[in-house]
Amino acid sequence: MTFGFWLLAVVSVATALAVIINRNPVRCALFLVMNFCCLAVLYLMLDAQLQAALQVLVCAGAIMALFLFVLMLLNLGG
């Protein structure tokens, strides 16, 4: 349990840094989705199933789909 938490914590911090450092907006969006999924698994480890489901559905699903739609509309992909 503790090893899983530390592994997810390191992956979450690494993907957050990749969002900040990366210059390609599409890759930044994909790293952000990966970060949201790591946070959802951390919520599952805390026995917060509703929060994990909302994290995946609202943040990783709806917001990121809208963000990618705007990126493709503005033709910022690389």
C-alpha positions as CSV (number, residue, x, y, z in Angstrom):
1,M,0.0,0.0,0.0
2,T,2.8,2.4,0.9
3,F,4.8,1.5,-2.1
4,G,1.8,2.1,-4.4
5,F,1.2,5.5,-2.8
6,W,4.9,6.6,-3.3
7,L,4.9,5.3,-6.9
8,L,1.7,7.2,-7.8
9,A,3.0,10.3,-6.0
10,V,6.3,10.3,-8.0
11,V,4.4,9.7,-11.3
12,S,1.9,12.4,-10.4
13,V,4.7,15.0,-9.7
14,A,6.6,13.9,-12.8
15,T,3.6,14.4,-15.1
16,A,2.8,17.7,-13.5
17,L,6.4,18.9,-14.2
18,A,6.0,17.5,-17.8
19,V,2.9,19.7,-18.2
20,I,4.9,22.8,-17.2
21,I,8.1,22.0,-19.0
22,N,6.8,20.6,-22.3
23,R,6.3,23.1,-25.2
24,N,3.9,21.0,-27.3
25,P,0.3,21.8,-26.1
26,V,-1.2,18.5,-27.2
27,R,1.5,16.6,-25.2
28,C,0.8,18.9,-22.3
29,A,-2.9,18.0,-22.4
30,L,-2.1,14.3,-22.5
31,F,0.3,14.6,-19.5
32,L,-2.5,16.5,-17.7
33,V,-4.9,13.6,-18.4
34,M,-2.3,11.2,-17.0
35,N,-2.0,13.4,-13.9
36,F,-5.7,13.4,-13.4
37,C,-5.8,9.6,-13.7
38,C,-3.0,9.3,-11.1
39,L,-5.0,11.5,-8.8
40,A,-8.1,9.4,-9.3
41,V,-6.2,6.2,-8.3
42,L,-4.9,8.1,-5.2
43,Y,-8.5,8.9,-4.4
44,L,-9.4,5.2,-4.7
45,M,-6.6,4.3,-2.3
46,L,-8.3,6.7,0.2
47,D,-11.6,4.9,-0.3
48,A,-13.2,7.9,-2.0
49,Q,-14.8,6.2,-4.9
50,L,-17.2,9.1,-5.8
51,Q,-14.4,11.6,-5.9
52,A,-12.3,9.3,-8.1
53,A,-15.2,8.8,-10.5
54,L,-15.9,12.5,-10.7
55,Q,-12.2,13.2,-11.2
56,V,-12.1,10.9,-14.2
57,L,-15.4,11.9,-15.7
58,V,-15.3,15.7,-15.2
59,C,-11.6,16.6,-15.3
60,A,-10.1,13.9,-17.5
61,G,-13.2,13.5,-19.7
62,A,-15.0,16.8,-20.2
63,I,-12.5,19.5,-19.5
64,M,-9.7,17.8,-21.5
65,A,-11.9,17.0,-24.4
66,L,-12.9,20.7,-24.5
67,F,-9.2,21.7,-24.2
68,L,-8.2,19.5,-27.1
69,F,-11.0,20.7,-29.2
70,V,-9.8,24.3,-28.7
71,L,-6.2,23.3,-29.5
72,M,-7.4,21.7,-32.8
73,L,-9.6,24.6,-33.6
74,L,-6.7,27.1,-33.1
75,N,-4.3,24.7,-35.0
76,L,-1.7,24.9,-32.2
77,G,-0.7,21.2,-32.4
78,G,2.7,20.3,-33.4
